[in-house]
């Protein structure tokens, strides 16, 4: 989704008066990879709209973090402390160069007073995120790290072959990257880096994947990955 599409998706839910009130004090900010947008416990400044890049929402301590959810272009973040009047329950980190539109608290409240549809827009987004979070908790609770890793690799593999040239063999043999560091992947899977390293090594020993470069892999036996992805403890 482009920056324009992300902004328009939000504004289309409002009347012209509501749009004017919302954007009057909005502030656009840019963040480099790894930069913190806010930390758990900080006071809320409003709600943000992700225009470009990706924001990871993480929670944890003692060197171990878990990704609660991620915000791609078009996502809104920060609704929980805005509506509860509390503090941010987790930390927001830019996973890549990211641009966000900060919708300041006063402007959001004025826009909601003018156009109540905005409140339902944010609450609908928040409800979908809660549904995804419940599913994520189920995955972490029920499935092993190896199963979750196999599911992740299948997704990366599918994305890679979809975008690869269509000539014979190009898609089948396309190498994929993890798309993040092993530490970040561990946070996505709800574990620690050492466990991810062992799980990747295990998949190579099984002949499911092979390493073809720094951070790059190729699927050798799709059936093995699919069986692992569907397995339950």
C-alpha positions, 0 to 999 in steps of 0.5 A: 500500500502506498503512502497516499493509499494509506492516508486515504483509507483513513480519511475516506471514513470521515466527513470533510469537517472531520478530516480537517479537524484530524489533520490540523495538528497531524505531524509526519515523522521518519524513523531509521531501522531500529529506531524506537517510536515509543517505549512501554510505559510512555504516555500516549501522544495520540494514534499513528498511521504507518505511511511507509515501512514497518513498525514492530510492537514488542514486549519483553525484558531481560534480553528476550522480546516477543513481537506482539504484532507488526504495522505495515503501511495503512496500519494504525497503532496506539489505540489502546492507551488512547482509549484507556487513557493509560500508557503504552503497553509495549515498545514500538520499533521501526523494522526498516526505514519508516514514515508515520503520521502522528495524529495528536490526541487533541486532534483525534478527540475533536475529529471524533466529536465532529464525526463519530465514525472515526471512533468506529474506524479505530475500534474496528482496526483494534478488534481485528488486531486482537483477533490476530493476537489471539491466533498468534498466542494459540500458535505459540502455545500449541505449536513447536518452534520447528513448526512455527519456523516451517510455517514462516519459511513456507510463507517466505518461499511462496512470496519469493517464487511469486515474484521470481521470473516465470522462466523454467526452473527459476521459481522452483530454485529461487533462493529466499531470505529470512527478511530479518535478523535471526534475533528478530525472527526469534522474536517473531516466533516467540523464542530466542536466537539460539533456538532458531539457529538450532531449528534452522540447522535441524531443517538443513539436516532433514534435507528440507532447506539448504543455505546458499549464502549469508542469510539466504536459503533454498527449499529442497523438499517442500513436502517436508516443510509442509508436513512440519508446518501442519504437525502438532505436538 
